[in-house]
């Protein structure tokens, strides 16, 4: 299953990698792809959406489902 969340505050490739790394730690995630220009992150797997948003926020960004 693919989910997409909005993540605000990514300004560079390092930001994208930080968000991807944080979301990859969430149980049920199999793949993550962040796009800073679109402020979108696509997540493959069956992770809980609230946990994904919380992981992005814990990494220092603003997340929305």
N, CA, C and O atoms as a CHARMM CRD file, in Angstrom:
* protein
*
  260
    1    1 UNK  N      0.84100  -1.17100   0.00000 PROA 1      0.00000
    2    1 UNK  CA     0.00000   0.00000   0.00000 PROA 1      0.00000
    3    1 UNK  C      0.89400   1.24400   0.00000 PROA 1      0.00000
    4    1 UNK  O      1.89000   1.30100   0.72200 PROA 1      0.00000
    5    2 UNK  N      0.53700   2.21700  -0.79900 PROA 2      0.00000
    6    2 UNK  CA     1.28300   3.47200  -0.86000 PROA 2      0.00000
    7    2 UNK  C      0.50300   4.56900  -0.14900 PROA 2      0.00000
    8    2 UNK  O     -0.69200   4.75200  -0.38100 PROA 2      0.00000
    9    3 UNK  N      1.20000   5.29300   0.72000 PROA 3      0.00000
   10    3 UNK  CA     0.62700   6.45000   1.39800 PROA 3      0.00000
   11    3 UNK  C      1.46200   7.66700   1.02800 PROA 3      0.00000
   12    3 UNK  O      2.65500   7.55100   0.75100 PROA 3      0.00000
   13    4 UNK  N      0.83500   8.81800   1.02600 PROA 4      0.00000
   14    4 UNK  CA     1.56000  10.06400   0.79500 PROA 4      0.00000
   15    4 UNK  C      1.21200  11.02500   1.91600 PROA 4      0.00000
   16    4 UNK  O      0.04300  11.23400   2.23900 PROA 4      0.00000
   17    5 UNK  N      2.25400  11.60900   2.50600 PROA 5      0.00000
   18    5 UNK  CA     2.03900  12.63800   3.51100 PROA 5      0.00000
   19    5 UNK  C      2.75300  13.91100   3.06700 PROA 5      0.00000
   20    5 UNK  O      3.69500  13.86300   2.27500 PROA 5      0.00000
   21    6 UNK  N      2.30100  15.03200   3.57900 PROA 6      0.00000
   22    6 UNK  CA     2.94200  16.31500   3.32300 PROA 6      0.00000
   23    6 UNK  C      3.95000  16.56500   4.43100 PROA 6      0.00000
   24    6 UNK  O      3.63900  16.42000   5.61300 PROA 6      0.00000
   25    7 UNK  N      5.16400  16.94400   4.03800 PROA 7      0.00000
   26    7 UNK  CA     6.19700  17.28200   5.01600 PROA 7      0.00000
   27    7 UNK  C      6.78100  18.63500   4.62500 PROA 7      0.00000
   28    7 UNK  O      7.41600  18.77600   3.58000 PROA 7      0.00000
   29    8 UNK  N      6.55700  19.61700   5.47600 PROA 8      0.00000
   30    8 UNK  CA     7.03500  20.97400   5.22700 PROA 8      0.00000
   31    8 UNK  C      8.37800  21.18900   5.90900 PROA 8      0.00000
   32    8 UNK  O      8.64000  20.63400   6.97600 PROA 8      0.00000
   33    9 UNK  N      9.22400  22.00000   5.28300 PROA 9      0.00000
   34    9 UNK  CA    10.49100  22.37000   5.88900 PROA 9      0.00000
   35    9 UNK  C     11.71100  21.71200   5.27900 PROA 9      0.00000
   36    9 UNK  O     12.83600  22.02300   5.67200 PROA 9      0.00000
   37   10 UNK  N     11.51700  20.80300   4.31900 PROA 10     0.00000
   38   10 UNK  CA    12.66300  20.18800   3.64200 PROA 10     0.00000
   39   10 UNK  C     13.20100  21.18800   2.62600 PROA 10     0.00000
   40   10 UNK  O     12.46100  21.64000   1.75200 PROA 10     0.00000
   41   11 UNK  N     14.47900  21.53600   2.73200 PROA 11     0.00000
   42   11 UNK  CA    15.05000  22.54600   1.84000 PROA 11     0.00000
   43   11 UNK  C     16.20300  22.03400   0.99000 PROA 11     0.00000
   44   11 UNK  O     16.66800  22.74000   0.09500 PROA 11     0.00000
   45   12 UNK  N     16.67400  20.81100   1.25600 PROA 12     0.00000
   46   12 UNK  CA    17.83300  20.30400   0.52200 PROA 12     0.00000
   47   12 UNK  C     17.80500  18.77700   0.50700 PROA 12     0.00000
   48   12 UNK  O     16.93800  18.15200   1.11800 PROA 12     0.00000
   49   13 UNK  N     18.75000  18.20000  -0.18900 PROA 13     0.00000
   50   13 UNK  CA    18.84500  16.75100  -0.26600 PROA 13     0.00000
   51   13 UNK  C     19.08200  16.11200   1.08900 PROA 13     0.00000
   52   13 UNK  O     18.58800  15.01700   1.35800 PROA 13     0.00000
   53   14 UNK  N     19.83800  16.79100   1.94500 PROA 14     0.00000
   54   14 UNK  CA    20.07400  16.26300   3.29000 PROA 14     0.00000
   55   14 UNK  C     18.76700  16.19100   4.07100 PROA 14     0.00000
   56   14 UNK  O     18.53900  15.23300   4.81100 PROA 14     0.00000
   57   15 UNK  N     17.91800  17.18200   3.91600 PROA 15     0.00000
   58   15 UNK  CA    16.60200  17.17000   4.56300 PROA 15     0.00000
   59   15 UNK  C     15.78000  15.97400   4.08900 PROA 15     0.00000
   60   15 UNK  O     15.16700  15.27200   4.89300 PROA 15     0.00000
   61   16 UNK  N     15.77400  15.75100   2.78500 PROA 16     0.00000
   62   16 UNK  CA    15.04400  14.60600   2.23900 PROA 16     0.00000
   63   16 UNK  C     15.55800  13.31400   2.85400 PROA 16     0.00000
   64   16 UNK  O     14.77100  12.45300   3.24700 PROA 16     0.00000
   65   17 UNK  N     16.87900  13.17500   2.93800 PROA 17     0.00000
   66   17 UNK  CA    17.47200  11.95800   3.48900 PROA 17     0.00000
   67   17 UNK  C     17.12400  11.79700   4.96600 PROA 17     0.00000
   68   17 UNK  O     16.86200  10.68600   5.42600 PROA 17     0.00000
   69   18 UNK  N     17.11900  12.89400   5.70300 PROA 18     0.00000
   70   18 UNK  CA    16.77100  12.84500   7.12300 PROA 18     0.00000
   71   18 UNK  C     15.34700  12.34700   7.30800 PROA 18     0.00000
   72   18 UNK  O     15.08900  11.50400   8.16700 PROA 18     0.00000
   73   19 UNK  N     14.42100  12.86400   6.50800 PROA 19     0.00000
   74   19 UNK  CA    13.02300  12.43700   6.58700 PROA 19     0.00000
   75   19 UNK  C     12.89400  10.97400   6.17300 PROA 19     0.00000
   76   19 UNK  O     12.21000  10.19900   6.84200 PROA 19     0.00000
   77   20 UNK  N     13.54200  10.59200   5.08300 PROA 20     0.00000
   78   20 UNK  CA    13.48800   9.19900   4.63400 PROA 20     0.00000
   79   20 UNK  C     14.01700   8.26500   5.71400 PROA 20     0.00000
   80   20 UNK  O     13.40600   7.23300   5.99400 PROA 20     0.00000
   81   21 UNK  N     15.14700   8.61800   6.32100 PROA 21     0.00000
   82   21 UNK  CA    15.72200   7.77800   7.37500 PROA 21     0.00000
   83   21 UNK  C     14.77200   7.65100   8.55800 PROA 21     0.00000
   84   21 UNK  O     14.59700   6.56000   9.10200 PROA 21     0.00000
   85   22 UNK  N     14.15500   8.76300   8.96000 PROA 22     0.00000
   86   22 UNK  CA    13.23500   8.74300  10.09700 PROA 22     0.00000
   87   22 UNK  C     12.01900   7.87100   9.80700 PROA 22     0.00000
   88   22 UNK  O     11.59900   7.08700  10.65800 PROA 22     0.00000
   89   23 UNK  N     11.45500   8.00300   8.61500 PROA 23     0.00000
   90   23 UNK  CA    10.25200   7.23900   8.28400 PROA 23     0.00000
   91   23 UNK  C     10.56300   5.76700   8.06300 PROA 23     0.00000
   92   23 UNK  O      9.71100   4.91400   8.31400 PROA 23     0.00000
   93   24 UNK  N     11.75900   5.45600   7.60200 PROA 24     0.00000
   94   24 UNK  CA    12.15200   4.05400   7.42900 PROA 24     0.00000
   95   24 UNK  C     12.21900   3.31100   8.75400 PROA 24     0.00000
   96   24 UNK  O     12.18400   2.08100   8.77000 PROA 24     0.00000
   97   25 UNK  N     12.31500   4.03300   9.86600 PROA 25     0.00000
   98   25 UNK  CA    12.36300   3.41600  11.19200 PROA 25     0.00000
   99   25 UNK  C     10.97600   3.02900  11.70200 PROA 25     0.00000
  100   25 UNK  O     10.86600   2.28300  12.67500 PROA 25     0.00000
  101   26 UNK  N      9.92400   3.52100  11.06500 PROA 26     0.00000
  102   26 UNK  CA     8.55700   3.22300  11.50200 PROA 26     0.00000
  103   26 UNK  C      8.19900   1.79400  11.09500 PROA 26     0.00000
  104   26 UNK  O      8.44000   1.37500   9.96200 PROA 26     0.00000
  105   27 UNK  N      7.62300   1.06200  12.03600 PROA 27     0.00000
  106   27 UNK  CA     7.22500  -0.32300  11.77300 PROA 27     0.00000
  107   27 UNK  C      6.25600  -0.38600  10.60200 PROA 27     0.00000
  108   27 UNK  O      5.30900   0.39700  10.52300 PROA 27     0.00000
  109   28 UNK  N      6.50200  -1.32600   9.69300 PROA 28     0.00000
  110   28 UNK  CA     5.62900  -1.53800   8.55100 PROA 28     0.00000
  111   28 UNK  C      6.05600  -0.82600   7.28800 PROA 28     0.00000
  112   28 UNK  O      5.47000  -1.05500   6.23000 PROA 28     0.00000
  113   29 UNK  N      7.06900   0.03900   7.36700 PROA 29     0.00000
  114   29 UNK  CA     7.54100   0.78000   6.19400 PROA 29     0.00000
  115   29 UNK  C      8.52200  -0.08600   5.41100 PROA 29     0.00000
  116   29 UNK  O      9.45100  -0.65600   5.98300 PROA 29     0.00000
  117   30 UNK  N      8.30700  -0.18000   4.09100 PROA 30     0.00000
  118   30 UNK  CA     9.21700  -0.94600   3.24100 PROA 30     0.00000
  119   30 UNK  C     10.02100  -0.06300   2.29700 PROA 30     0.00000
  120   30 UNK  O     11.08100  -0.47600   1.82900 PROA 30     0.00000
  121   31 UNK  N      9.53500   1.15700   2.00500 PROA 31     0.00000
  122   31 UNK  CA    10.26800   2.07600   1.13500 PROA 31     0.00000
  123   31 UNK  C      9.74000   3.49100   1.35000 PROA 31     0.00000
  124   31 UNK  O      8.55600   3.68900   1.62400 PROA 31     0.00000
  125   32 UNK  N     10.63800   4.47600   1.22100 PROA 32     0.00000
  126   32 UNK  CA    10.27200   5.88300   1.40100 PROA 32     0.00000
  127   32 UNK  C     10.94200   6.70600   0.31500 PROA 32     0.00000
  128   32 UNK  O     12.10500   6.47800  -0.01900 PROA 32     0.00000
  129   33 UNK  N     10.20300   7.66900  -0.23700 PROA 33     0.00000
  130   33 UNK  CA    10.76700   8.58900  -1.21800 PROA 33     0.00000
  131   33 UNK  C     10.26100   9.99500  -0.92000 PROA 33     0.00000
  132   33 UNK  O      9.06200  10.26300  -0.99300 PROA 33     0.00000
  133   34 UNK  N     11.19900  10.89900  -0.58000 PROA 34     0.00000
  134   34 UNK  CA    10.83600  12.28100  -0.25200 PROA 34     0.00000
  135   34 UNK  C     11.11800  13.19800  -1.43400 PROA 34     0.00000
  136   34 UNK  O     12.10700  13.02500  -2.14600 PROA 34     0.00000
  137   35 UNK  N     10.23400  14.17900  -1.63700 PROA 35     0.00000
  138   35 UNK  CA    10.38600  15.18300  -2.69100 PROA 35     0.00000
  139   35 UNK  C     10.22900  16.55700  -2.04200 PROA 35     0.00000
  140   35 UNK  O      9.11200  16.99700  -1.76900 PROA 35     0.00000
  141   36 UNK  N     11.35500  17.23300  -1.79800 PROA 36     0.00000
  142   36 UNK  CA    11.31700  18.51800  -1.07800 PROA 36     0.00000
  143   36 UNK  C     10.56400  19.58900  -1.84800 PROA 36     0.00000
  144   36 UNK  O      9.88500  20.41400  -1.23800 PROA 36     0.00000
  145   37 UNK  N     10.66600  19.59900  -3.17700 PROA 37     0.00000
  146   37 UNK  CA     9.99500  20.62900  -3.96700 PROA 37     0.00000
  147   37 UNK  C      8.48000  20.50300  -3.89000 PROA 37     0.00000
  148   37 UNK  O      7.77300  21.50900  -3.83700 PROA 37     0.00000
  149   38 UNK  N      7.98500  19.27900  -3.88200 PROA 38     0.00000
  150   38 UNK  CA     6.54300  19.04000  -3.78900 PROA 38     0.00000
  151   38 UNK  C      6.06200  18.99300  -2.33700 PROA 38     0.00000
  152   38 UNK  O      4.85800  18.98700  -2.07800 PROA 38     0.00000
  153   39 UNK  N      7.01000  18.96000  -1.38900 PROA 39     0.00000
  154   39 UNK  CA     6.70400  18.80300   0.03300 PROA 39     0.00000
  155   39 UNK  C      5.89500  17.53600   0.28100 PROA 39     0.00000
  156   39 UNK  O      5.00400  17.51700   1.13100 PROA 39     0.00000
  157   40 UNK  N      6.20800  16.47800  -0.46400 PROA 40     0.00000
  158   40 UNK  CA     5.49400  15.21600  -0.35800 PROA 40     0.00000
  159   40 UNK  C      6.46800  14.08100  -0.07000 PROA 40     0.00000
  160   40 UNK  O      7.61300  14.08800  -0.52100 PROA 40     0.00000
  161   41 UNK  N      5.98400  13.10500   0.69400 PROA 41     0.00000
  162   41 UNK  CA     6.75200  11.89700   0.94700 PROA 41     0.00000
  163   41 UNK  C      5.84100  10.71500   0.65300 PROA 41     0.00000
  164   41 UNK  O      4.74000  10.61900   1.19500 PROA 41     0.00000
  165   42 UNK  N      6.30700   9.81300  -0.21200 PROA 42     0.00000
  166   42 UNK  CA     5.56900   8.59800  -0.53500 PROA 42     0.00000
  167   42 UNK  C      6.15000   7.45800   0.28400 PROA 42     0.00000
  168   42 UNK  O      7.36500   7.27400   0.34500 PROA 42     0.00000
  169   43 UNK  N      5.26300   6.69600   0.91200 PROA 43     0.00000
  170   43 UNK  CA     5.68200   5.61500   1.78800 PROA 43     0.00000
  171   43 UNK  C      5.01600   4.32700   1.34300 PROA 43     0.00000
  172   43 UNK  O      3.79700   4.27000   1.18500 PROA 43     0.00000
  173   44 UNK  N      5.82000   3.29400   1.14000 PROA 44     0.00000
  174   44 UNK  CA     5.30300   1.96300   0.82400 PROA 44     0.00000
  175   44 UNK  C      5.24600   1.15800   2.11400 PROA 44     0.00000
  176   44 UNK  O      6.14300   1.25000   2.95200 PROA 44     0.00000
  177   45 UNK  N      4.19400   0.37400   2.26800 PROA 45     0.00000
  178   45 UNK  CA     4.06500  -0.48600   3.43500 PROA 45     0.00000
  179   45 UNK  C      2.73300  -0.26800   4.11800 PROA 45     0.00000
  180   45 UNK  O      1.84300   0.40100   3.59200 PROA 45     0.00000
  181   46 UNK  N      2.61300  -0.84900   5.30900 PROA 46     0.00000
  182   46 UNK  CA     1.33600  -0.78000   6.01800 PROA 46     0.00000
  183   46 UNK  C      1.46500  -0.04100   7.35500 PROA 46     0.00000
  184   46 UNK  O      0.78600  -0.37800   8.32500 PROA 46     0.00000
  185   47 UNK  N      2.32800   0.95200   7.39600 PROA 47     0.00000
  186   47 UNK  CA     2.53500   1.72900   8.61900 PROA 47     0.00000
  187   47 UNK  C      1.32900   2.61200   8.91500 PROA 47     0.00000
  188   47 UNK  O      0.59500   3.01400   8.01200 PROA 47     0.00000
  189   48 UNK  N      1.14200   2.90500  10.19700 PROA 48     0.00000
  190   48 UNK  CA     0.08400   3.79700  10.64600 PROA 48     0.00000
  191   48 UNK  C      0.41300   5.23500  10.24100 PROA 48     0.00000
  192   48 UNK  O      1.52200   5.71400  10.48000 PROA 48     0.00000
  193   49 UNK  N     -0.54700   5.91200   9.63200 PROA 49     0.00000
  194   49 UNK  CA    -0.32900   7.27400   9.13900 PROA 49     0.00000
  195   49 UNK  C      0.07400   8.22600  10.25700 PROA 49     0.00000
  196   49 UNK  O      0.96700   9.05200  10.06600 PROA 49     0.00000
  197   50 UNK  N     -0.55900   8.12700  11.41100 PROA 50     0.00000
  198   50 UNK  CA    -0.21800   9.01000  12.52400 PROA 50     0.00000
  199   50 UNK  C      1.22600   8.80600  12.96700 PROA 50     0.00000
  200   50 UNK  O      1.90500   9.76600  13.33200 PROA 50     0.00000
  201   51 UNK  N      1.70100   7.56000  12.93800 PROA 51     0.00000
  202   51 UNK  CA     3.09000   7.28800  13.30400 PROA 51     0.00000
  203   51 UNK  C      4.05600   7.88400  12.28400 PROA 51     0.00000
  204   51 UNK  O      5.13400   8.35100  12.65100 PROA 51     0.00000
  205   52 UNK  N      3.67700   7.87200  11.01000 PROA 52     0.00000
  206   52 UNK  CA     4.51700   8.47000   9.97500 PROA 52     0.00000
  207   52 UNK  C      4.64000   9.97400  10.17500 PROA 52     0.00000
  208   52 UNK  O      5.73600  10.52900  10.09900 PROA 52     0.00000
  209   53 UNK  N      3.52100  10.62600  10.42900 PROA 53     0.00000
  210   53 UNK  CA     3.53000  12.07100  10.66200 PROA 53     0.00000
  211   53 UNK  C      4.35900  12.38600  11.90300 PROA 53     0.00000
  212   53 UNK  O      5.15100  13.32800  11.89600 PROA 53     0.00000
  213   54 UNK  N      4.18300  11.60800  12.96200 PROA 54     0.00000
  214   54 UNK  CA     4.93400  11.82200  14.20100 PROA 54     0.00000
  215   54 UNK  C      6.43500  11.65200  13.97200 PROA 54     0.00000
  216   54 UNK  O      7.23100  12.40800  14.52900 PROA 54     0.00000
  217   55 UNK  N      6.83000  10.67100  13.16000 PROA 55     0.00000
  218   55 UNK  CA     8.25200  10.45400  12.86600 PROA 55     0.00000
  219   55 UNK  C      8.84300  11.64500  12.11800 PROA 55     0.00000
  220   55 UNK  O      9.97000  12.05500  12.39400 PROA 55     0.00000
  221   56 UNK  N      8.08800  12.19800  11.17500 PROA 56     0.00000
  222   56 UNK  CA     8.56100  13.38000  10.44600 PROA 56     0.00000
  223   56 UNK  C      8.71200  14.56000  11.39900 PROA 56     0.00000
  224   56 UNK  O      9.68100  15.31400  11.31500 PROA 56     0.00000
  225   57 UNK  N      7.75200  14.71600  12.30200 PROA 57     0.00000
  226   57 UNK  CA     7.81400  15.81700  13.25900 PROA 57     0.00000
  227   57 UNK  C      8.95300  15.62700  14.25200 PROA 57     0.00000
  228   57 UNK  O      9.61800  16.59300  14.62500 PROA 57     0.00000
  229   58 UNK  N      9.18200  14.39200  14.68400 PROA 58     0.00000
  230   58 UNK  CA    10.29800  14.10500  15.59400 PROA 58     0.00000
  231   58 UNK  C     11.64300  14.40100  14.93400 PROA 58     0.00000
  232   58 UNK  O     12.62500  14.69500  15.61700 PROA 58     0.00000
  233   59 UNK  N     11.68300  14.32200  13.60000 PROA 59     0.00000
  234   59 UNK  CA    12.91500  14.62500  12.85900 PROA 59     0.00000
  235   59 UNK  C     13.09100  16.13200  12.64900 PROA 59     0.00000
  236   59 UNK  O     14.10600  16.57000  12.10800 PROA 59     0.00000
  237   60 UNK  N     12.09300  16.93200  13.08200 PROA 60     0.00000
  238   60 UNK  CA    12.23000  18.38200  13.01200 PROA 60     0.00000
  239   60 UNK  C     11.44600  19.06000  11.91000 PROA 60     0.00000
  240   60 UNK  O     11.68800  20.22900  11.60900 PROA 60     0.00000
  241   61 UNK  N     10.51200  18.35100  11.30400 PROA 61     0.00000
  242   61 UNK  CA     9.73800  18.89700  10.19200 PROA 61     0.00000
  243   61 UNK  C      8.26300  18.93700  10.56400 PROA 61     0.00000
  244   61 UNK  O      7.85700  18.35000  11.56700 PROA 61     0.00000
  245   62 UNK  N      7.46300  19.62400   9.76400 PROA 62     0.00000
  246   62 UNK  CA     6.02400  19.68900   9.98100 PROA 62     0.00000
  247   62 UNK  C      5.35700  18.69400   9.05300 PROA 62     0.00000
  248   62 UNK  O      5.51600  18.77400   7.83500 PROA 62     0.00000
  249   63 UNK  N      4.61200  17.75700   9.62100 PROA 63     0.00000
  250   63 UNK  CA     3.96600  16.72700   8.81600 PROA 63     0.00000
  251   63 UNK  C      2.46000  16.80900   8.87900 PROA 63     0.00000
  252   63 UNK  O      1.88900  17.20500   9.89500 PROA 63     0.00000
  253   64 UNK  N      1.81100  16.42900   7.77800 PROA 64     0.00000
  254   64 UNK  CA     0.34900  16.38800   7.68100 PROA 64     0.00000
  255   64 UNK  C     -0.03500  15.15700   6.87000 PROA 64     0.00000
  256   64 UNK  O      0.62300  14.81200   5.88900 PROA 64     0.00000
  257   65 UNK  N     -1.10700  14.50400   7.29400 PROA 65     0.00000
  258   65 UNK  CA    -1.60500  13.35100   6.54000 PROA 65     0.00000
  259   65 UNK  C     -2.41100  13.81700   5.35100 PROA 65     0.00000
  260   65 UNK  O     -2.91700  12.99400   4.58800 PROA 65     0.00000
